[in-house]
Structures are given as C-alpha cells and as structure tokens.
C-alpha cells in the first residue's frame, strides 16, 4: 500500500525531479510522471525527496543540499516508545519525540507534522511534509 503522505503531498512539487530511498515510493512517483533517482543525491536538483522508514540522520544535510528552494521533503519513520512492538538495540533507528520539528523547523516551512500510535503495527510513528525555505529564515519566523 502506498504511503498517503506521498500520494497527497507529491502533488505540491513544482517540478518532476525526485529522489526516493525506497523502491515502493519510486514506482508510484514514476507512474505520476516524475523522473526518479534512487542512487545518489545531486546538489540543488530535486523538487521532491521522499524518505519513508529509511531513517539515516547522517543524510539530513545531503538531503537539504539536494533539495531545491521551494522543494518538498516527505519524511516518515518509526519513533522510540516503550510500548513499541518493534524493538532494536540500535536506538538510532528511531526518532525521538519532537525531533523532526526541532531538526527542520528553522529551514523549512512545516506543512504537515504528526506523531501517532499505529494500532495495527503497535508502534509510534512520525511523519513530516516540509517545504524548503528560500535563502534562510523568513521574517515571520525571525519575529516568532
């Protein structure tokens, strides 16, 4: 099943160059007319970057460099929670509460951000859709 965030928010991308980390997202976007890369991130090239359940914080700066100003970033991943059915010794695989907002709020316009318990999978999840700001912090954000 295709991620609903990808279905809905990919339509906001101004162009058709996209990068995805998972083949399932690539298939949908290719069918929507996007030219999709999955191999390596090119600087200031993409109108859309999708990362679902492939959390790698070390790539956050490369993602930011690869996304054009006004480009859309869709990110969804698992969160740390004591009641998660999904367990790992490596806690780096899980987002912390509020981490997406804290990481991206100053350089992106947050269009959608949500943290929720998935009853079906018995795990906490977080999703974010963000639009890369042009040239740094906006006046509205500066005075907020």
N, CA, C and O of each residue as an XYZ file, in Angstrom:
576
protein
N       0.834     -1.186      0.000
C       0.000      0.000      0.000
C       0.877      1.247      0.000
O       1.845      1.326      0.757
N       0.551      2.201     -0.828
C       1.320      3.428     -0.958
C       1.067      4.354      0.228
O      -0.060      4.456      0.713
N       2.098      5.013      0.684
C       2.017      5.960      1.784
C       1.107      7.134      1.412
O       1.328      7.766      0.379
N       0.087      7.445      2.228
C      -0.841      8.533      1.889
C      -0.165      9.903      1.813
O      -0.597     10.755      1.036
N       0.897     10.132      2.611
C       1.613     11.406      2.541
C       2.250     11.585      1.168
O       2.223     12.680      0.607
N       2.816     10.524      0.632
C       3.441     10.595     -0.684
C       2.378     10.865     -1.738
O       2.579     11.686     -2.633
N       1.247     10.173     -1.631
C       0.153     10.367     -2.588
C      -0.318     11.818     -2.608
O      -0.457     12.424     -3.671
N      -0.558     12.355     -1.439
C      -1.142     13.695     -1.338
C      -0.131     14.812     -1.604
O      -0.396     15.713     -2.399
N       1.015     14.754     -0.948
C       1.925     15.893     -0.953
C       2.902     15.920     -2.123
O       3.513     16.959     -2.375
N       3.067     14.827     -2.837
C       3.948     14.866     -4.010
C       3.399     15.824     -5.063
O       4.152     16.320     -5.901
N       2.107     16.084     -5.026
C       1.476     17.000     -5.978
C       1.912     18.449     -5.768
O       1.717     19.282     -6.653
N       2.498     18.762     -4.609
C       2.961     20.125     -4.326
C       4.295     20.453     -4.989
O       4.662     21.623     -5.098
N       5.014     19.439     -5.428
C       6.322     19.668     -6.052
C       6.141     20.464     -7.347
O       5.281     20.143     -8.167
N       6.957     21.500     -7.519
C       6.849     22.370     -8.697
C       7.421     21.736     -9.955
O       7.039     22.096    -11.069
N       8.326     20.802     -9.778
C       8.937     20.127    -10.922
C       8.787     18.628    -10.786
O       8.100     18.144     -9.886
N       9.419     17.904    -11.666
C       9.247     16.449    -11.706
C      10.528     15.671    -11.399
O      10.602     14.479    -11.697
N      11.543     16.321    -10.808
C      12.747     15.606    -10.407
C      12.582     15.181     -8.953
O      12.335     16.015     -8.082
N      12.719     13.885     -8.691
C      12.504     13.356     -7.349
C      13.608     12.375     -6.980
O      14.213     11.731     -7.836
N      13.847     12.285     -5.675
C      14.752     11.284     -5.125
C      13.984     10.513     -4.064
O      13.284     11.105     -3.244
N      14.116      9.187     -4.080
C      13.479      8.354     -3.073
C      14.483      7.340     -2.545
O      15.431      6.962     -3.233
N      14.256      6.913     -1.319
C      15.122      5.929     -0.687
C      14.560      4.517     -0.785
O      15.276      3.550     -0.523
N      13.275      4.379     -1.160
C      12.638      3.061     -1.244
C      11.976      2.876     -2.599
O      11.344      3.793     -3.124
N      12.125      1.694     -3.155
C      11.573      1.393     -4.478
C      10.056      1.523     -4.534
O       9.512      1.902     -5.572
N       9.362      1.216     -3.440
C       7.894      1.301     -3.468
C       7.442      2.740     -3.723
O       6.444      2.957     -4.411
N       8.156      3.717     -3.182
C       7.836      5.121     -3.452
C       8.213      5.486     -4.884
O       7.522      6.280     -5.523
N       9.297      4.917     -5.392
C       9.745      5.213     -6.761
C       8.713      4.784     -7.793
O       8.465      5.502     -8.762
N       8.119      3.633     -7.594
C       7.131      3.125     -8.548
C       5.957      4.082     -8.688
O       5.564      4.429     -9.802
N       5.404      4.504     -7.575
C       4.268      5.429     -7.618
C       4.656      6.738     -8.309
O       3.930      7.215     -9.181
N       5.786      7.317     -7.927
C       6.181      8.615     -8.479
C       6.498      8.523     -9.965
O       6.177      9.438    -10.723
N       7.113      7.449    -10.383
C       7.369      7.248    -11.810
C       6.055      7.206    -12.578
O       5.946      7.787    -13.658
N       5.067      6.527    -12.030
C       3.747      6.477    -12.666
C       3.068      7.839    -12.710
O       2.176      8.056    -13.530
N       3.479      8.761    -11.835
C       2.933     10.117    -11.811
C       3.747     11.077    -12.684
O       3.487     12.280    -12.692
N       4.723     10.553    -13.412
C       5.492     11.376    -14.337
C       6.770     11.959    -13.782
O       7.401     12.786    -14.441
N       7.170     11.557    -12.592
C       8.419     12.048    -12.012
C       9.607     11.291    -12.596
O       9.524     10.093    -12.865
N      10.710     12.006    -12.786
C      11.999     11.393    -13.091
C      12.636     11.083    -11.738
O      13.008     12.001    -11.007
N      12.764      9.814    -11.402
C      13.137      9.405    -10.054
C      14.562      8.874    -10.013
O      14.946      8.014    -10.806
N      15.340      9.406     -9.069
C      16.676      8.892     -8.760
C      16.589      8.083     -7.476
O      15.810      8.405     -6.580
N      17.392      7.034     -7.395
C      17.491      6.259     -6.164
C      18.948      5.975     -5.787
O      19.208      5.372     -4.745
N      19.888      6.397     -6.613
C      21.284      6.008     -6.418
C      22.071      6.985     -5.546
O      22.630      6.579     -4.527
N      22.125      8.256     -5.921
C      22.870      9.231     -5.126
C      22.196     10.591     -5.252
O      21.522     10.871     -6.243
N      22.384     11.430     -4.242
C      21.767     12.751     -4.202
C      22.626     13.772     -4.949
O      23.821     13.896     -4.681
N      22.016     14.499     -5.881
C      22.701     15.573     -6.598
C      22.359     16.908     -5.946
O      21.211     17.127     -5.559
N      23.326     17.793     -5.819
C      23.108     19.090     -5.173
C      22.102     19.944     -5.935
O      22.150     20.047     -7.161
N      21.181     20.558     -5.174
C      20.183     21.507     -5.669
C      19.509     21.035     -6.963
O      19.430     21.785     -7.936
N      19.040     19.826     -6.966
C      18.485     19.234     -8.175
C      17.011     18.836     -8.045
O      16.263     18.914     -9.020
N      16.596     18.417     -6.870
C      15.293     17.766     -6.726
C      14.192     18.719     -6.250
O      14.411     19.594     -5.413
N      13.014     18.513     -6.812
C      11.816     19.222     -6.367
C      11.105     18.442     -5.270
O      10.272     18.993     -4.551
N      11.433     17.163     -5.142
C      10.781     16.287     -4.172
C      11.774     15.234     -3.694
O      12.451     14.595     -4.499
N      11.854     15.062     -2.381
C      12.639     13.974     -1.792
C      11.737     13.248     -0.809
O      11.081     13.867      0.029
N      11.714     11.918     -0.923
C      10.860     11.086     -0.086
C      11.725     10.083      0.668
O      12.495      9.332      0.069
N      11.586     10.084      1.992
C      12.287      9.123      2.830
C      11.274      8.511      3.793
O      10.885      9.143      4.776
N      10.852      7.289      3.512
C       9.897      6.602      4.376
C      10.547      5.359      4.960
O      10.947      4.447      4.236
N      10.642      5.340      6.270
C      11.154      4.198      7.027
C      12.555      3.793      6.594
O      12.889      2.610      6.535
N      13.367      4.805      6.293
C      14.774      4.598      5.953
C      15.585      5.675      6.670
O      16.362      6.395      6.042
N      15.402      5.784      7.981
C      15.989      6.868      8.765
C      17.509      6.759      8.816
O      18.068      5.756      9.261
N      18.162      7.830      8.344
C      19.614      7.943      8.422
C      19.929      9.430      8.622
O      20.021     10.193      7.660
N      20.089      9.818      9.873
C      20.315     11.231     10.204
C      21.564     11.797      9.532
O      21.641     12.999      9.279
N      22.531     10.948      9.246
C      23.756     11.429      8.611
C      23.487     11.973      7.210
O      24.323     12.686      6.656
N      22.334     11.646      6.634
C      21.981     12.132      5.297
C      21.165     13.423      5.328
O      20.868     13.973      4.267
N      20.793     13.924      6.503
C      19.944     15.113      6.573
C      20.567     16.314      5.858
O      19.863     17.033      5.149
N      21.868     16.544      6.029
C      22.494     17.692      5.360
C      22.588     17.458      3.847
O      22.424     18.400      3.071
N      22.847     16.228      3.423
C      22.875     15.928      1.992
C      21.493     16.093      1.368
O      21.371     16.562      0.237
N      20.454     15.708      2.105
C      19.081     15.906      1.636
C      18.801     17.389      1.460
O      18.245     17.807      0.444
N      19.185     18.178      2.450
C      18.956     19.627      2.362
C      19.705     20.228      1.172
O      19.154     21.069      0.461
N      20.937     19.815      0.947
C      21.709     20.328     -0.192
C      21.118     19.892     -1.523
O      21.220     20.626     -2.507
N      20.509     18.726     -1.578
C      19.972     18.189     -2.826
C      18.622     18.795     -3.198
O      18.255     18.821     -4.373
N      17.879     19.283     -2.200
C      16.543     19.800     -2.441
C      16.612     21.262     -2.892
O      17.273     22.086     -2.260
N      15.927     21.568     -3.983
C      15.864     22.946     -4.464
C      15.063     23.810     -3.497
O      14.232     23.299     -2.746
N      15.309     25.110     -3.515
C      14.481     26.019     -2.726
C      13.035     25.858     -3.161
O      12.744     25.829     -4.357
N      12.135     25.754     -2.208
C      10.736     25.516     -2.506
C      10.406     24.053     -2.723
O       9.245     23.704     -2.937
N      11.424     23.184     -2.669
C      11.211     21.749     -2.847
C      10.523     21.132     -1.644
O      10.543     21.687     -0.545
N       9.919     19.986     -1.865
C       9.133     19.297     -0.844
C       9.904     18.093     -0.304
O      10.422     17.281     -1.070
N       9.973     17.989      1.020
C      10.574     16.853      1.710
C       9.465     16.107      2.441
O       8.751     16.687      3.258
N       9.327     14.823      2.142
C       8.379     13.952      2.834
C       9.203     12.929      3.604
O       9.976     12.174      3.015
N       9.034     12.909      4.919
C       9.808     12.009      5.764
C       8.854     11.324      6.737
O       8.062     11.983      7.411
N       8.935     10.006      6.804
C       8.127      9.249      7.761
C       8.977      8.121      8.304
O       9.686      7.444      7.560
N       8.897      7.924      9.620
C       9.718      6.884     10.230
C       9.125      6.466     11.570
O       8.151      7.042     12.054
N       9.740      5.456     12.145
C       9.336      4.969     13.457
C       9.911      5.867     14.544
O      10.963      6.483     14.374
N       9.196      5.927     15.666
C       9.643      6.691     16.827
C       9.955      5.748     17.983
O       9.436      4.634     18.057
N      10.805      6.215     18.871
C      11.058      5.482     20.106
C       9.819      5.583     21.001
O       9.263      6.666     21.186
N       9.402      4.459     21.543
C       8.319      4.415     22.529
C       8.457      3.106     23.299
O       8.728      2.059     22.712
N       8.274      3.170     24.593
C       8.453      1.970     25.428
C       7.500      0.841     25.066
O       7.821     -0.326     25.293
N       6.340      1.159     24.512
C       5.351      0.127     24.187
C       5.449     -0.392     22.753
O       4.616     -1.196     22.334
N       6.443      0.049     22.003
C       6.596     -0.417     20.617
C       6.746     -1.927     20.557
O       7.495     -2.524     21.331
N       6.024     -2.532     19.630
C       6.231     -3.947     19.343
C       7.555     -4.128     18.602
O       8.257     -5.119     18.804
N       7.890     -3.160     17.742
C       9.150     -3.155     17.001
C      10.267     -2.717     17.949
O      10.229     -1.613     18.494
N      11.247     -3.576     18.140
C      12.353     -3.301     19.062
C      13.679     -3.403     18.316
O      13.812     -4.144     17.342
N      14.652     -2.641     18.800
C      16.002     -2.720     18.266
C      16.980     -2.276     19.340
O      16.676     -1.388     20.137
N      18.128     -2.879     19.359
C      19.199     -2.446     20.251
C      19.749     -1.090     19.808
O      20.271     -0.325     20.620
N      19.627     -0.806     18.523
C      20.144      0.432     17.954
C      19.054      1.508     17.985
O      18.217      1.570     17.084
N      19.065      2.339     19.002
C      18.047      3.383     19.158
C      18.177      4.488     18.117
O      17.277      5.316     17.983
N      19.288      4.512     17.375
C      19.446      5.493     16.296
C      18.443      5.258     15.172
O      18.238      6.134     14.332
N      17.819      4.084     15.150
C      16.836      3.769     14.117
C      15.476      4.410     14.395
O      14.582      4.358     13.550
N      15.316      5.011     15.572
C      14.040      5.574     15.981
C      14.148      7.074     16.224
O      15.111      7.551     16.824
N      13.148      7.807     15.750
C      13.065      9.233     16.038
C      12.663      9.443     17.492
O      11.981      8.610     18.089
N      13.091     10.556     18.045
C      12.661     10.945     19.381
C      11.468     11.897     19.258
O      11.253     12.492     18.202
N      10.712     12.035     20.315
C       9.562     12.934     20.319
C      10.009     14.360     19.976
O      10.939     14.885     20.588
N       9.350     14.977     19.006
C       9.650     16.348     18.597
C      10.901     16.520     17.754
O      11.251     17.648     17.408
N      11.579     15.441     17.414
C      12.858     15.538     16.708
C      12.730     16.144     15.310
O      13.558     16.968     14.924
N      11.713     15.753     14.550
C      11.577     16.291     13.195
C      11.369     17.795     13.218
O      12.015     18.524     12.465
N      10.479     18.259     14.067
C      10.227     19.699     14.155
C      11.486     20.439     14.603
O      11.835     21.469     14.026
N      12.157     19.934     15.607
C      13.371     20.585     16.104
C      14.474     20.620     15.049
O      15.240     21.582     14.982
N      14.557     19.583     14.232
C      15.613     19.484     13.229
C      15.352     20.357     12.008
O      16.289     20.941     11.463
N      14.105     20.458     11.568
C      13.809     21.077     10.280
C      13.074     22.411     10.348
O      12.987     23.094      9.328
N      12.549     22.808     11.482
C      11.671     23.976     11.571
C      12.311     25.283     11.114
O      11.626     26.120     10.526
N      13.584     25.478     11.363
C      14.191     26.772     11.027
C      14.482     26.950      9.538
O      14.589     28.084      9.072
N      14.611     25.865      8.783
C      14.968     25.977      7.364
C      13.865     25.520      6.419
O      14.014     25.586      5.199
N      12.767     25.059      6.987
C      11.647     24.547      6.196
C      10.335     25.108      6.725
O      10.200     25.396      7.914
N       9.378     25.258      5.827
C       8.007     25.537      6.226
C       7.352     24.182      6.464
O       7.228     23.380      5.539
N       6.940     23.930      7.682
C       6.348     22.642      8.011
C       4.884     22.636      7.582
O       4.056     23.328      8.175
N       4.568     21.853      6.551
C       3.221     21.790      6.009
C       2.364     20.766      6.750
O       1.148     20.921      6.860
N       3.002     19.738      7.246
C       2.317     18.675      7.986
C       3.344     18.040      8.910
O       4.444     17.688      8.485
N       2.977     17.899     10.163
C       3.836     17.164     11.092
C       2.930     16.452     12.087
O       2.009     17.046     12.649
N       3.208     15.176     12.292
C       2.341     14.373     13.145
C       3.149     13.262     13.788
O       4.023     12.666     13.160
N       2.847     12.995     15.041
C       3.375     11.839     15.755
C       2.172     11.059     16.249
O       1.267     11.635     16.853
N       2.146      9.741     15.998
C       0.966      8.971     16.367
C       1.300      7.516     16.641
O       2.333      6.995     16.220
N       0.385      6.880     17.365
C       0.470      5.459     17.642
C      -0.261      4.711     16.541
O      -1.439      4.967     16.295
N       0.428      3.784     15.875
C      -0.172      2.954     14.840
C      -0.685      1.685     15.512
O       0.094      0.808     15.885
N      -2.014      1.600     15.662
C      -2.619      0.448     16.338
C      -2.365     -0.866     15.610
O      -2.207     -1.910     16.242
N      -2.325     -0.814     14.292
C      -2.130     -2.037     13.513
C      -0.736     -2.620     13.708
O      -0.583     -3.821     13.929
N       0.284     -1.758     13.625
C       1.667     -2.221     13.765
C       2.173     -2.181     15.206
O       3.242     -2.712     15.503
N       1.414     -1.558     16.093
C       1.784     -1.427     17.510
C       3.130     -0.724     17.674
O       4.046     -1.227     18.324
N       3.214      0.471     17.051
C       4.457      1.232     17.077
C       4.139      2.721     16.935
O       3.161      3.094     16.287
N       4.959      3.554     17.536
C       4.849      5.007     17.360
C       5.516      5.388     16.043
O       6.553      4.840     15.669
N       4.894      6.345     15.349
C       5.422      6.831     14.081
C       5.395      8.353     14.063
O       4.662      8.993     14.817
N       6.207      8.907     13.188
C       6.215     10.353     12.960
C       6.275     10.589     11.459
O       6.943      9.861     10.723
N       5.565     11.618     11.023
C       5.642     11.999      9.616
C       5.738     13.507      9.514
O       5.241     14.242     10.367
N       6.387     13.951      8.452
C       6.567     15.373      8.207
C       6.552     15.625      6.712
O       7.135     14.872      5.932
N       5.882     16.689      6.330
C       5.967     17.213      4.982
C       6.421     18.648      5.141
O       5.795     19.425      5.862
N       7.510     19.007      4.469
C       8.091     20.328      4.640
C       8.529     20.894      3.299
O       8.925     20.164      2.390
N       8.447     22.210      3.204
C       8.864     22.930      2.005
C      10.120     23.728      2.350
O      10.123     24.528      3.286
N      11.183     23.500      1.581
C      12.451     24.173      1.852
C      12.312     25.668      1.611
O      11.864     26.106      0.552
N      12.706     26.440      2.621
C      12.618     27.893      2.531
C      13.698     28.440      1.613
O      14.764     27.845      1.457
N      13.406     29.567      1.018
C      14.374     30.249      0.157
C      15.291     31.108      1.007
O      14.830     31.966      1.759
N      16.581     30.877      0.888
C      17.591     31.752      1.471
C      17.545     31.985      2.956
O      17.780     33.111      3.396
N      17.259     30.997      3.736
C      17.353     31.130      5.182
C      16.017     31.363      5.863
O      14.971     30.935      5.375
N      16.066     32.047      6.994
C      14.894     32.236      7.841
C      14.035     33.377      7.308
O      14.549     34.439      6.957
N      12.707     33.149      7.250
C      11.780     34.191      6.801
C      11.586     35.234      7.901
O      11.894     34.969      9.063
N      11.080     36.417      7.548
C      10.808     37.457      8.540
C       9.784     36.989      9.564
O       9.912     37.284     10.753
N       8.773     36.264      9.110
C       7.766     35.742     10.040
C       8.409     34.837     11.088
O       8.081     34.925     12.271
N       9.324     33.966     10.656
C       9.994     33.076     11.599
C      10.973     33.848     12.489
O      11.144     33.518     13.663
N      11.615     34.878     11.926
C      12.562     35.663     12.712
C      11.870     36.324     13.885
O      12.423     36.354     14.984
N      10.691     36.849     13.682
C       9.970     37.575     14.727
C       9.095     36.666     15.579
O       8.463     37.141     16.522
N       9.041     35.373     15.273
C       8.188     34.442     16.051
C       8.820     34.122     17.388
O       8.253     33.362     18.173
